Amino acid sequence: MEQDVTTPAPQRQKGAMIAIVTMMFLYAMIAFVTNLAAPIGVVMKMDPEVGGSNFLAMLGNFMVFLAYLFMGIPSGKLLTKIGYKKTALAGIAFGFIGVLIQFISGIESFEGYSDNVIYLIGAFISGMSVCMLNTVVNPMLNLIGGGGKRGNQLNMMGGTFNSLSATITPIFVGALIGQITDKTDFADINLVLYIAMSVFAFAFLVLAFVPIQDPEMGKVTADTKFERSPWAFRHFVLGAIGVFIYVGVEVGIPGTLNFYLSDTTAKGAGLVTNAAAIGGMVAGTYWLLMLVGRVIGSSIASRVSAKVMMTAVTAVGMLLILGAIFIDKSVTTSMPVFDKTTFVMETVPVSALLLVLCGLCTSVMWTSVFNLATEGLGKYTAAASGIFMMMVVGGGVLPLIQNAIADSELGYMISYIVPLIGLAYLCFYAVAGCKNVNKDIKVD
């Protein structure tokens, strides 16, 4: 990345540090908004209109990620037209509106079938928010770091804050909602939504007064001519497919696991006592392990390439899922699960433990795929980021497919064939698909 020689070095360093801290905060907000869908989905599942369907309960999550499909490319164009800061402010505003609509779904006059529809609309708008924020934070940290291992390391650090927020959100929301029964409705989650709206309002005010300089200032503008597009790069195309698959894997593993452990029927894990609470705690532990994995990943990212890291974690992830599929649910073990402020020992199927450990593997995949796919794109980076965000829709599509399988006679564990196939593709991408074979294209 070219240096701005007109600005003194100390001032540039200070500006970069402010931008990095701000991006870390936005990373945390992304996880907060995204992970509201899972615990609220449990409330939706208990609705008599939904009838306990895992497929329908996952629709809130699907709507969040469906928004990426529509907002990904426009978000990339916004980066070029109005810059990183204004795009982030717009994303935060959309987030406030989305949560407000979810709050409206709990108003008494909307109770019944219509409250589910209004909630899904709010989830979709919230998804537009996190899409815009994601479009900002990933390329900005990569560009500030100058790409390569340093850019990957900064995104890993951001991922650490993302995982911390992802760990806390379902536990925090679960604690505020309390015991979920068929009498629980959207009005019971109002306190959660009050807090969410307050966070968005606070973030907007803070970011509005924080001075952030675009890392591409003076290099890429609305007048920049683009002779080609990111789709001209093979490694980007394969990476875009990879991020579609990865987000589906990351979301599908804990989401389906939560339903599996919470299901007290013969199809579920058979945990009758406090099953819903245990399911939420185990899912929260998965996100906690993602946090641990990202802390480890960010500490070694300056020495280990994204290619090597990606190859290793996808291989281990496939082994863990294979073990989860083939080990009978009657084989149990005690595992520590994160319960609000401390760890408690709970008895769970060994399969659940193996799936939770997948959090260590998925923790470093997002930043690895992003850096491998955008390496060497130059002026096409902003547009590529928008396309990348569009492909995040996989986080809604693949879990929906997985839970349709879980609802069938095949059951929960067989449904994990979906993330297994996904990890196999990601392993291929790390080994061979990430090579840039289009270096003849001019990118400056």
N, C-alpha and C positions, 0 to 999 in steps of 0.2 A: 504493500500500500504506500502511495506517495506521501511524503511529509509536507505539511503546510509550512513553508519556510518563512512566511510573513508573520507567524505567531511564535513568540518566545517558547523555548522548550518547556520550562516549568509550567507555563500556562496551558500548553498542549497536554502535559501529563495530568494536570489538575482536571482539565475538561474531560480527559479520557476516564479518569477515576470516577468522576461524577456520573458519567454515562454508564460505566460498568455497574456501579451500585444501583442506579435506577433500573437497569435491565434485570438485575438480580431480583429486585422487588416485583417487577412485572412477571418474571418467571414464576414467582410464588402465587401471584394473582391468577395466572393461567390455570394452575393446578386447583386453586380454590374454587373457581367457577366450574371447571370440568368435573371435579369430584363431588359437587353438590348433587349431580344426577343420580349417583349410585344409591346413597341412603334414601333419597326421596323416591327412587324407584321401588324400594322395599315397601314404602307407604302405598304407592300406587298398586303394587302387587296384591295388597290386602283388600283393595277396593272390590266390593262385590261385582261391580261392572267389569272388572278385569278378570276376575275368577281365578286368581292365583297363577296366571300364565306368565312364565319367565319371558317369553317372547314379547308380550305386551308391556311387561314391567321394564324391559330394556329399551322401550321406545323413547323415553326421555333422553337416555344416553345417545340413541341413534339421532335424535333431532339436533343435539349439540354438535355432533360430528357431521351431520348432513349439511349444516351451515357452511362448513369448510368448502364443500363442493361449489357453492354459489359465491362465496366471498373470497376464495383463495386468490384468483387472478386479479380481481379488482383491488385487493389489498396490496398486491405487488405493484400495480400501477399507481396506487396512492403514494407508495414510498418514493417513487420517481417524481411525482407531481407536487406533493406537499411536504415531503420529508418524513423522517423517522418520528420526531416528537409529535407533530400534528396527527400523524396516523395513530400513534399510541393514545393520544387524547380522545380521538374519535372512537377507538376501541373501548376505552374505559366508559365513555358515554353510552355506547351500545350495551355494555355490561349492566349498567345501572337500569336501563330501560328493560332489559330482559328479566332481571330479578324482580323489578316492579310488576311486570306482567305475571310472573309466577306468584307473587304475593296476591294479586287480584284474583287468581284462580281459587284462593282459599276463602274469598268473601262468601258469606252465607247464601246470597242470592244466586251464586253460580254453582252451588253444590249439586252433585249428580254427575251425569255423563259429561256435561259441558265443562266442568272444572278440570277434567283430564285434558280436554282439547286446549283450553286456555293455557294450562301449564306447559303443554308441548310447544305452543307458540312462543312462550317465554323462554323455554329451553333452546329453541332455534335461534332466537335473537341473542341469547347468551353465547351461543356457539359462534355467531358472527363476531362477537367481542373477542373471544379467545383466539379466533383465527387472525384477526387484525393484530393482536398483541404478539402472537407467535411470529407473524410475518416481520415484525419489528425486531424482536430480541435476538433471533438466531443469526441473521446476516450481520447485524450490528456488532455483536460480540465477535463473530468470526472476522469481520473486517478490522475491528480495533486490534485484535490479536495478530493481524497480518496473515490469517489463514494458517494452514498446516497444523502442527502440534500445538502451538500457542493458541490459535483460534479454537481448536478442539478443547483445549484445557479450560478456556473461559466459558465455553458452552457447558462443559461438565460441571463447573462451579455453579452456573445458573441452574443446571439440572438438580444440583443438591438442594437449592432453595425450593425448587419445584417439588421435589420428593418430600421435603419437610412439610410443605403445605398439604401435599396429597395425603400424607400420613395422618396429619392432625384433623383434616376436614371431616372424613367419615366418622371418626371417633367423637369429634366435637359435635357434629350434627346429631349423631346417635344419642349422645348424652343430653342434648337439649330436647330432643323429641321424646325420649324415654321409651317405655315398653310399647311396641307396635302391635295393635290388634286390628280386627276388622272394623272397629269403631273409629280408628285413627283416620283423619282426613287432612287435606292440605292446610286447613286453618291451624292445625297443630304445629306446623313448621314455620309459623309467622315470625317467631323470635329469630330463627335462623336467617330468614330473609331480611329482617330489619338490620341485622348485623352485616349481612352481605351488601346491602345498599349503602350503609354507613362507610364500609371499606371503600367502595367505588367512589363515593363523594369525596372522601378524604384523599384518595389517590389522585383524583382529577385535580384537586386544588394544589396538592404538592407538586405534581408534575408540571402544572401550568407555570410555576415559578422557578423550576429547575432549569438552568441553562445547559442545553445539550446541543452540541454541534454534530451534524451528520458526518459520518466517517468518509462519505463519498463526496463531500461538499466540493464543488468545482470540477468534479470528474464526470459525474452522471447527472444530467439535468433533463428537464422536459424537452429540450432541443437536441439531446443526444440522438444520433442516428444509429439504429440497430439493423445491420444488414441481415442478420440471421436471428434465430431465437434459441432459447435453452434447449428446445427439442432437437436441435441439430447435433447435440452432444450425446453420444450413446451412453456414456456413464451416468449422465443425468437422467435420461429416460429410464434406465434400469433402477436408478436410485429412487426416482419418483414412485415406481411400482413398489420398491422396497419400503418406502415410508408408509404407503397404503397398507401394506401387510404388517409392518412393525406395529403401528398404532393399534391395529385390530388385535394383534397378539398381546400387547401390553394391557389393553383394557379387558379383553376376553378372559384372560387367565384368572384374575381376582374377581371379576364380576360374576362369572359362572360359578366360581368356587363359593362365593357368598351365598348364592341361591342353593347350591348343593348342600352346604352345611346347615342352612336354615330350613331345608325341606325335611319335615318329620315323617314323610310317607316312605313307602318301601323303596322309592327311587332315590331318596336322599341318603345322607350319611347316617341317619338313624339316631341323631342327637336330639332327644326329646326335651331334656332339661335345658331351658334357656338357649335354645338352638339359634334363634335370630341374633342374640347378643354375641354368641360365640362366632357365628359366621362373620359378623361385622368386625370383630376383633382380629380374626385371622386375616381377613382382607386388609385391614389396617396394618397388620404386620408385614404383609407383602409390600405395601408402599414404604414401610419403614426400611425394609431390606433394600429397596430401590435407593433410598437415601444413603444407606451404608455403602452400596455399590458405587454411587456417584461420588461420594467422598473419596473412596479408594481410587476410582477412575480419574478424578481430577488431580490426585496426588501423583499419579504415574503417567498421565497423558503427555507430559513433556518429554517422556523417555520411550513410551510405547506408542507405536503408530495406531491410528484408528483401524487400519486394515487388520493388524494382528489382534487387536483387542476384540474386534467384531467376529473374527474367525473363531476365537477361543470361546466366547460367551454363547454363540449360537450352537456350537457343538455340545457344550455342557447343557444348555437349555433343552436340546432335543433328547438327551439322555434322561433328564429329569422328567420330562413329559411322558416318555415311553414307560418309565418306571411307574408313574402315576396311573397310566392307563391299565397296565397289566397286574398291578398289585390289588388284591381283593380288598373291598372296603372294610371287611371284618378285621383286617390286620391294622391295629391301632398303636399309637404311641403318644407319649406326653410331649408337648412342645410349649415353649414360652410364647405367649401372645401378649401384645401390647394393649393394656386396658387403661386408657385415659392418662395415667401418670406413671404407671409401673408395669412390670411384667408379672403375669400369673401363669401357672401351669394348667393346661387344659388337655384333655384326651381327645385326639382327633385321628382319623384314618391316616395311615402313612402317606397315602396319595396326596392328602391335603398338605402335609409337610413338604413333600417334594415340589408341589406347585407353588407354595409360598417361597421356596428357595429360588424359584425362577426369577423372583424380583431382583436378585443379585445380577442375573444375566441381562434382563431387559433394561437395567438401569443405564447402561452405557450405549445402548443401540441407537437412540434417537440422534444424539450429537454425532456419533460415528457415521451414520448414514448421511446425515446432512452435510458433514464436512467432506466426505468422499464424493458426494454427488455434485457439490458446488465448487470443488477445487478446480481452479483454472478457468472459471467462467467470466471473470473480470466484470465488464459493464453489464453482463447478463445476469448478475447475481440477484438483483432486486426482483426481476421478472421470474427468475428461477424459484426464489423464495415464495412468491405468490402461488406458483404452480405446486410447489411442495405443500403449501398449506391446503390447497384444494384436495390433494391426495390424502390428507389426514381423515377424510371421510371414511377411510377404512376402519377407523376406530368405532364407527357406528355400524358398518356393514358386516364385518366379520363376526363381532359378538352376536349380532342378530342371527346370522347363519348358525353360529355355534349353539345358541340357545333354542333355535328351532330343532336342532338335532337332540338337544337335551330334553326337550318336551316330548320327543318321539319315544318309541319303545327301546331305542338304542341306549338312552340314558345319558347321564352327565359325563361320565369318564370317557366314553367313546367320542363325545363331542370335542374332546381335546385333540382330535386328529386335525382339526382346523388350525390351531396355533402350531402344531407339529409340522405341518406342510409349510406354513409360513416361515418358520425358523429354518427349514431346509433351503428355501429360496434365499433368505438373508445370508446364509452361509455361502451359497454360490456367489452372491453379489460381493461379499467380502473377499473371496478367493480370486475371482476372475472378472466379475461384472463391473467393478469400480475403476478399471483402467481407462484413462482418458486416451482414446484413439483418434481424437479430433483436434489435435494441437495445431493444425494448419489454419484453423478459424481464428480471425483477428478478434481479440477481446478487449482492446484498449482504445 
